[in-house]
Amino acid sequence: MALRERERRDAWASEDGGRSKVTLQTSMGSFTIEMYYDHAPKTCRNFIELACRGYYDNVKFHRIVKVSLFV
């Protein structure tokens, strides 16, 4: 892994060494998602960068299902 990529990844790493988590706040409450950087680094980086730019602000969700998904 290139040094730049490692530095970029470390910037988003969780403090306890586990998976990074992102909390999304909606008008119906908030929910937290885990970022699987090891499995999808480009997707995680893209999501976080767009969120930091405000891309997802005021975006309407079609559906939120209160179910735990187990893989």
MMTF fields as JSON, N, C-alpha, C and O atoms, coordinates in Angstrom:
{
  "mmtfVersion": "1.0.0",
  "mmtfProducer": "UNKNOWN",
  "numBonds": 283,
  "numAtoms": 284,
  "numGroups": 71,
  "numChains": 1,
  "numModels": 1,
  "chainsPerModel": [1],
  "groupsPerChain": [71],
  "chainIdList": ["A"],
  "bondAtomList": [4, 2, 8, 6, 12, 10, 16, 14, 20, 18, 24, 22, 28, 26, 32, 30, 36, 34, 40, 38, 44, 42, 48, 46, 52, 50, 56, 54, 60, 58, 64, 62, 68, 66, 72, 70, 76, 74, 80, 78, 84, 82, 88, 86, 92, 90, 96, 94, 100, 98, 104, 102, 108, 106, 112, 110, 116, 114, 120, 118, 124, 122, 128, 126, 132, 130, 136, 134, 140, 138, 144, 142, 148, 146, 152, 150, 156, 154, 160, 158, 164, 162, 168, 166, 172, 170, 176, 174, 180, 178, 184, 182, 188, 186, 192, 190, 196, 194, 200, 198, 204, 202, 208, 206, 212, 210, 216, 214, 220, 218, 224, 222, 228, 226, 232, 230, 236, 234, 240, 238, 244, 242, 248, 246, 252, 250, 256, 254, 260, 258, 264, 262, 268, 266, 272, 270, 276, 274, 280, 278],
  "bondOrderList": [1, 1, 1, 1, 1, 1, 1, 1, 1, 1, 1, 1, 1, 1, 1, 1, 1, 1, 1, 1, 1, 1, 1, 1, 1, 1, 1, 1, 1, 1, 1, 1, 1, 1, 1, 1, 1, 1, 1, 1, 1, 1, 1, 1, 1, 1, 1, 1, 1, 1, 1, 1, 1, 1, 1, 1, 1, 1, 1, 1, 1, 1, 1, 1, 1, 1, 1, 1, 1, 1],
  "groupList": [{"groupName": "MET", "atomNameList": ["N", "CA", "C", "O"], "elementList": ["N", "C", "C", "O"], "formalChargeList": [0, 0, 0, 0], "bondAtomList": [1, 0, 2, 1, 3, 2], "bondOrderList": [1, 1, 2], "singleLetterCode": "M", "chemCompType": "L-PEPTIDE LINKING"}, {"groupName": "ALA", "atomNameList": ["N", "CA", "C", "O"], "elementList": ["N", "C", "C", "O"], "formalChargeList": [0, 0, 0, 0], "bondAtomList": [1, 0, 2, 1, 3, 2], "bondOrderList": [1, 1, 2], "singleLetterCode": "A", "chemCompType": "L-PEPTIDE LINKING"}, {"groupName": "LEU", "atomNameList": ["N", "CA", "C", "O"], "elementList": ["N", "C", "C", "O"], "formalChargeList": [0, 0, 0, 0], "bondAtomList": [1, 0, 2, 1, 3, 2], "bondOrderList": [1, 1, 2], "singleLetterCode": "L", "chemCompType": "L-PEPTIDE LINKING"}, {"groupName": "ARG", "atomNameList": ["N", "CA", "C", "O"], "elementList": ["N", "C", "C", "O"], "formalChargeList": [0, 0, 0, 0], "bondAtomList": [1, 0, 2, 1, 3, 2], "bondOrderList": [1, 1, 2], "singleLetterCode": "R", "chemCompType": "L-PEPTIDE LINKING"}, {"groupName": "GLU", "atomNameList": ["N", "CA", "C", "O"], "elementList": ["N", "C", "C", "O"], "formalChargeList": [0, 0, 0, 0], "bondAtomList": [1, 0, 2, 1, 3, 2], "bondOrderList": [1, 1, 2], "singleLetterCode": "E", "chemCompType": "L-PEPTIDE LINKING"}, {"groupName": "ASP", "atomNameList": ["N", "CA", "C", "O"], "elementList": ["N", "C", "C", "O"], "formalChargeList": [0, 0, 0, 0], "bondAtomList": [1, 0, 2, 1, 3, 2], "bondOrderList": [1, 1, 2], "singleLetterCode": "D", "chemCompType": "L-PEPTIDE LINKING"}, {"groupName": "TRP", "atomNameList": ["N", "CA", "C", "O"], "elementList": ["N", "C", "C", "O"], "formalChargeList": [0, 0, 0, 0], "bondAtomList": [1, 0, 2, 1, 3, 2], "bondOrderList": [1, 1, 2], "singleLetterCode": "W", "chemCompType": "L-PEPTIDE LINKING"}, {"groupName": "SER", "atomNameList": ["N", "CA", "C", "O"], "elementList": ["N", "C", "C", "O"], "formalChargeList": [0, 0, 0, 0], "bondAtomList": [1, 0, 2, 1, 3, 2], "bondOrderList": [1, 1, 2], "singleLetterCode": "S", "chemCompType": "L-PEPTIDE LINKING"}, {"groupName": "GLY", "atomNameList": ["N", "CA", "C", "O"], "elementList": ["N", "C", "C", "O"], "formalChargeList": [0, 0, 0, 0], "bondAtomList": [1, 0, 2, 1, 3, 2], "bondOrderList": [1, 1, 2], "singleLetterCode": "G", "chemCompType": "PEPTIDE LINKING"}, {"groupName": "LYS", "atomNameList": ["N", "CA", "C", "O"], "elementList": ["N", "C", "C", "O"], "formalChargeList": [0, 0, 0, 0], "bondAtomList": [1, 0, 2, 1, 3, 2], "bondOrderList": [1, 1, 2], "singleLetterCode": "K", "chemCompType": "L-PEPTIDE LINKING"}, {"groupName": "VAL", "atomNameList": ["N", "CA", "C", "O"], "elementList": ["N", "C", "C", "O"], "formalChargeList": [0, 0, 0, 0], "bondAtomList": [1, 0, 2, 1, 3, 2], "bondOrderList": [1, 1, 2], "singleLetterCode": "V", "chemCompType": "L-PEPTIDE LINKING"}, {"groupName": "THR", "atomNameList": ["N", "CA", "C", "O"], "elementList": ["N", "C", "C", "O"], "formalChargeList": [0, 0, 0, 0], "bondAtomList": [1, 0, 2, 1, 3, 2], "bondOrderList": [1, 1, 2], "singleLetterCode": "T", "chemCompType": "L-PEPTIDE LINKING"}, {"groupName": "GLN", "atomNameList": ["N", "CA", "C", "O"], "elementList": ["N", "C", "C", "O"], "formalChargeList": [0, 0, 0, 0], "bondAtomList": [1, 0, 2, 1, 3, 2], "bondOrderList": [1, 1, 2], "singleLetterCode": "Q", "chemCompType": "L-PEPTIDE LINKING"}, {"groupName": "PHE", "atomNameList": ["N", "CA", "C", "O"], "elementList": ["N", "C", "C", "O"], "formalChargeList": [0, 0, 0, 0], "bondAtomList": [1, 0, 2, 1, 3, 2], "bondOrderList": [1, 1, 2], "singleLetterCode": "F", "chemCompType": "L-PEPTIDE LINKING"}, {"groupName": "ILE", "atomNameList": ["N", "CA", "C", "O"], "elementList": ["N", "C", "C", "O"], "formalChargeList": [0, 0, 0, 0], "bondAtomList": [1, 0, 2, 1, 3, 2], "bondOrderList": [1, 1, 2], "singleLetterCode": "I", "chemCompType": "L-PEPTIDE LINKING"}, {"groupName": "TYR", "atomNameList": ["N", "CA", "C", "O"], "elementList": ["N", "C", "C", "O"], "formalChargeList": [0, 0, 0, 0], "bondAtomList": [1, 0, 2, 1, 3, 2], "bondOrderList": [1, 1, 2], "singleLetterCode": "Y", "chemCompType": "L-PEPTIDE LINKING"}, {"groupName": "HIS", "atomNameList": ["N", "CA", "C", "O"], "elementList": ["N", "C", "C", "O"], "formalChargeList": [0, 0, 0, 0], "bondAtomList": [1, 0, 2, 1, 3, 2], "bondOrderList": [1, 1, 2], "singleLetterCode": "H", "chemCompType": "L-PEPTIDE LINKING"}, {"groupName": "PRO", "atomNameList": ["N", "CA", "C", "O"], "elementList": ["N", "C", "C", "O"], "formalChargeList": [0, 0, 0, 0], "bondAtomList": [1, 0, 2, 1, 3, 2], "bondOrderList": [1, 1, 2], "singleLetterCode": "P", "chemCompType": "L-PEPTIDE LINKING"}, {"groupName": "CYS", "atomNameList": ["N", "CA", "C", "O"], "elementList": ["N", "C", "C", "O"], "formalChargeList": [0, 0, 0, 0], "bondAtomList": [1, 0, 2, 1, 3, 2], "bondOrderList": [1, 1, 2], "singleLetterCode": "C", "chemCompType": "L-PEPTIDE LINKING"}, {"groupName": "ASN", "atomNameList": ["N", "CA", "C", "O"], "elementList": ["N", "C", "C", "O"], "formalChargeList": [0, 0, 0, 0], "bondAtomList": [1, 0, 2, 1, 3, 2], "bondOrderList": [1, 1, 2], "singleLetterCode": "N", "chemCompType": "L-PEPTIDE LINKING"}],
  "groupTypeList": [0, 1, 2, 3, 4, 3, 4, 3, 3, 5, 1, 6, 1, 7, 4, 5, 8, 8, 3, 7, 9, 10, 11, 2, 12, 11, 7, 0, 8, 7, 13, 11, 14, 4, 0, 15, 15, 5, 16, 1, 17, 9, 11, 18, 3, 19, 13, 14, 4, 2, 1, 18, 3, 8, 15, 15, 5, 19, 10, 9, 13, 16, 3, 14, 10, 9, 10, 7, 2, 13, 10],
  "groupIdList": [1, 2, 3, 4, 5, 6, 7, 8, 9, 10, 11, 12, 13, 14, 15, 16, 17, 18, 19, 20, 21, 22, 23, 24, 25, 26, 27, 28, 29, 30, 31, 32, 33, 34, 35, 36, 37, 38, 39, 40, 41, 42, 43, 44, 45, 46, 47, 48, 49, 50, 51, 52, 53, 54, 55, 56, 57, 58, 59, 60, 61, 62, 63, 64, 65, 66, 67, 68, 69, 70, 71],
  "secStructList": [7, 7, 2, 2, 2, 2, 2, 2, 2, 2, 2, 6, 7, 7, 6, 6, 1, 1, 7, 3, 3, 3, 3, 3, 3, 3, 6, 6, 3, 3, 3, 3, 3, 3, 3, 7, 6, 6, 6, 7, 2, 2, 2, 2, 2, 2, 2, 2, 2, 2, 2, 2, 6, 6, 6, 6, 6, 6, 7, 7, 7, 1, 7, 7, 7, 7, 7, 7, 7, 7, 7],
  "xCoordList": [0.858, 0.0, 0.901, 1.85, 0.618, 1.41, 1.259, 0.237, 2.285, 2.273, 1.083, 0.424, 0.809, -0.341, -1.644, -2.458, -1.826, -3.056, -3.133, -4.203, -2.017, -1.997, -2.341, -3.118, -1.772, -2.069, -3.543, -4.18, -4.075, -5.486, -6.378, -7.358, -6.033, -6.82, -6.744, -7.761, -5.54, -5.372, -6.165, -6.588, -6.372, -7.143, -8.59, -9.235, -9.11, -10.498, -10.61, -11.715, -9.484, -9.512, -10.172, -10.107, -10.804, -11.427, -10.351, -9.267, -10.649, -9.677, -9.33, -8.205, -10.276, -10.021, -9.467, -9.301, -9.182, -8.612, -9.644, -9.284, -10.916, -11.98, -12.409, -11.711, -13.54, -14.057, -14.519, -15.036, -14.317, -14.813, -16.333, -16.904, -16.974, -18.431, -18.851, -18.184, -19.957, -20.516, -21.948, -22.711, -22.316, -23.685, -24.389, -23.927, -25.508, -26.313, -27.501, -28.174, -27.753, -28.866, -29.968, -29.735, -31.176, -32.329, -33.437, -33.326, -34.487, -35.631, -36.377, -37.184, -36.109, -36.752, -35.828, -36.146, -34.702, -33.724, -32.401, -32.234, -31.476, -30.162, -29.889, -30.509, -28.946, -28.502, -27.02, -26.492, -26.368, -24.925, -24.617, -25.207, -23.68, -23.236, -21.743, -21.008, -21.303, -19.883, -19.282, -19.911, -18.068, -17.354, -16.4, -15.524, -16.556, -15.704, -14.583, -14.579, -13.632, -12.564, -11.713, -11.261, -11.489, -10.669, -11.308, -10.601, -12.625, -13.338, -13.668, -13.693, -13.918, -14.331, -13.709, -14.426, -12.389, -11.724, -12.176, -12.339, -12.377, -12.785, -14.195, -14.467, -15.081, -16.458, -16.509, -17.212, -15.769, -15.737, -15.16, -15.721, -14.048, -13.407, -14.343, -14.475, -14.981, -15.901, -17.072, -17.432, -17.664, -18.794, -18.398, -19.108, -17.263, -16.825, -16.49, -16.859, -15.796, -15.447, -16.691, -16.777, -17.653, -18.89, -19.675, -20.236, -19.712, -20.418, -19.765, -20.46, -18.449, -17.741, -18.013, -17.995, -18.263, -18.57, -20.032, -20.413, -20.855, -22.266, -23.138, -24.299, -22.596, -23.326, -24.638, -25.63, -24.65, -25.837, -26.785, -27.825, -26.449, -27.321, -28.676, -28.745, -29.736, -31.117, -31.528, -32.491, -30.815, -31.197, -32.291, -32.174, -33.342, -34.449, -34.165, -33.745, -34.406, -34.298, -35.651, -36.684, -35.653, -36.912, -37.461, -38.673, -36.549, -37.007, -35.874, -34.717, -36.216, -35.283, -35.979, -37.058, -35.376, -35.954, -35.208, -33.981, -35.935, -35.323, -35.096, -35.829, -34.084, -33.734, -32.218, -31.529, -31.699, -30.258, -29.93, -30.577, -28.933, -28.501, -27.275, -26.302, -27.327, -26.196, -25.655, -26.386, -24.376, -23.748, -22.912, -22.294],
  "yCoordList": [-1.174, 0.0, 1.233, 1.307, 2.172, 3.397, 4.208, 4.134, 4.975, 5.77, 6.72, 6.851, 7.373, 8.294, 7.581, 8.08, 6.42, 5.65, 5.239, 5.305, 4.821, 4.42, 5.612, 5.472, 6.782, 7.98, 8.34, 8.693, 8.252, 8.584, 7.614, 8.022, 6.33, 5.325, 5.559, 5.502, 5.823, 6.043, 7.246, 7.283, 8.223, 9.408, 9.048, 9.746, 7.969, 7.567, 6.374, 5.892, 5.884, 4.713, 5.065, 6.206, 4.079, 4.323, 4.38, 3.82, 5.051, 5.228, 3.918, 3.751, 2.988, 1.727, 0.636, -0.507, 0.982, 0.012, -0.845, -1.668, -0.675, -1.44, -0.779, 0.083, -1.182, -0.597, 0.836, 1.172, 1.665, 3.037, 3.008, 2.162, 3.914, 3.996, 5.406, 6.382, 5.496, 6.778, 6.829, 5.884, 7.915, 8.087, 9.082, 10.207, 8.653, 9.499, 10.009, 9.241, 11.289, 11.897, 12.224, 12.875, 11.761, 11.997, 12.659, 12.806, 13.052, 13.649, 12.607, 12.963, 11.327, 10.242, 9.641, 8.603, 10.273, 9.756, 9.474, 9.745, 8.935, 8.663, 7.162, 6.39, 6.77, 5.384, 5.357, 6.277, 4.284, 4.162, 3.021, 1.943, 3.276, 2.236, 2.007, 2.926, 0.777, 0.442, 0.528, 0.145, 1.031, 1.138, -0.053, -0.218, -0.864, -2.035, -1.665, -2.08, -0.877, -0.353, -1.467, -1.343, -2.548, -3.651, -4.316, -4.819, -4.326, -4.991, -4.057, -4.485, -2.793, -1.847, -0.474, 0.477, -0.357, 0.904, 2.091, 3.194, 1.881, 2.996, 3.465, 4.666, 2.528, 2.88, 3.638, 4.642, 3.165, 3.838, 5.239, 6.198, 5.353, 6.655, 7.618, 8.78, 7.133, 7.96, 8.432, 9.609, 7.52, 7.873, 8.943, 9.934, 8.743, 9.683, 11.044, 12.075, 11.058, 12.332, 13.093, 14.308, 12.387, 13.05, 13.567, 14.661, 12.783, 13.221, 14.476, 15.395, 14.516, 15.697, 16.94, 18.056, 16.756, 17.884, 18.318, 19.329, 17.559, 17.903, 17.334, 17.721, 16.423, 15.855, 15.199, 15.275, 14.563, 13.838, 14.683, 14.187, 15.935, 16.803, 16.953, 17.233, 16.766, 16.916, 15.916, 16.155, 14.807, 13.749, 12.922, 12.566, 12.617, 11.838, 10.348, 9.867, 9.625, 8.176, 7.619, 8.114, 6.611, 5.997, 5.097, 4.993, 4.442, 3.49, 3.198, 3.055, 3.114, 2.647, 1.51, 1.697, 0.344, -0.837, -1.111, -1.208, -1.236, -1.507, -3.006, -3.681, -3.509, -4.92, -5.017, -4.313, -5.887, -6.131, -7.121, -8.161, -6.796, -7.688, -8.453, -7.862, -9.752, -10.594, -11.249, -11.905, -11.065, -11.64, -12.824, -13.458],
  "zCoordList": [0.0, 0.0, 0.0, 0.781, -0.847, -0.925, 0.36, 1.043, 0.669, 1.895, 1.929, 2.96, 0.827, 0.785, 1.122, 1.899, 0.533, 0.779, 2.245, 2.85, 2.817, 4.229, 5.12, 6.065, 4.829, 5.622, 5.509, 6.502, 4.317, 4.092, 4.863, 5.485, 4.817, 5.532, 7.032, 7.723, 7.542, 8.971, 9.454, 10.609, 8.592, 8.971, 9.295, 10.078, 8.704, 8.929, 9.864, 10.114, 10.386, 11.269, 12.593, 13.049, 13.197, 14.494, 15.568, 15.402, 16.65, 17.72, 18.415, 18.885, 18.489, 19.192, 18.276, 18.702, 17.031, 16.102, 15.398, 14.556, 15.72, 15.069, 13.772, 13.239, 13.282, 12.04, 12.283, 13.348, 11.269, 11.356, 11.272, 10.585, 11.959, 11.953, 11.584, 11.93, 10.883, 10.472, 10.975, 10.773, 11.622, 12.092, 11.185, 10.995, 10.632, 9.758, 10.554, 11.242, 10.459, 11.175, 10.183, 9.164, 10.497, 9.634, 10.44, 11.658, 9.768, 10.455, 11.294, 12.153, 11.047, 11.789, 12.841, 13.423, 13.087, 14.041, 13.355, 12.166, 14.103, 13.526, 13.508, 14.24, 12.652, 12.613, 12.266, 11.642, 12.683, 12.505, 11.551, 11.633, 10.643, 9.724, 9.931, 10.293, 9.699, 9.777, 8.387, 7.401, 8.318, 7.057, 6.95, 7.799, 5.938, 5.724, 4.756, 3.597, 5.257, 4.429, 3.825, 2.687, 4.563, 4.042, 2.831, 1.958, 2.767, 1.68, 0.518, -0.636, 0.817, -0.229, 0.021, 0.335, -0.115, 0.222, -0.624, -0.101, -1.91, -2.777, -2.438, -2.42, -2.171, -1.826, -0.511, -0.399, 0.486, 1.789, 1.666, 2.196, 0.971, 0.796, 0.055, 0.438, -0.995, -1.77, -0.907, -0.938, -0.138, 0.717, 1.726, 1.898, 2.393, 3.422, 2.819, 3.38, 1.683, 1.06, 0.606, 0.787, 0.019, -0.404, 0.797, 0.752, 1.866, 3.078, 3.653, 4.087, 3.659, 4.183, 3.346, 3.865, 2.071, 1.176, 1.261, 0.672, 1.989, 2.113, 1.011, 0.875, 0.229, -0.896, -0.472, -1.197, 0.685, 1.136, 1.983, 2.415, 2.226, 3.021, 2.331, 1.134, 3.086, 2.615, 1.538, 0.809, 1.432, 0.499, 1.159, 2.331, 0.428, 0.975, 0.845, -0.207, 1.947, 1.937, 1.548, 2.0, 0.726, 0.323, 1.411, 1.596, 2.137, 3.131, 4.112, 3.717, 5.367, 6.383, 7.108, 7.67, 7.101, 7.722, 9.017, 9.018, 10.118, 11.42, 11.585, 12.309, 10.914, 10.99, 11.023, 10.284, 11.878, 11.89, 10.789, 10.662, 10.003, 8.934, 9.392, 9.86, 9.258, 9.629, 8.377, 7.636, 8.154, 6.956, 7.353, 6.498]
}
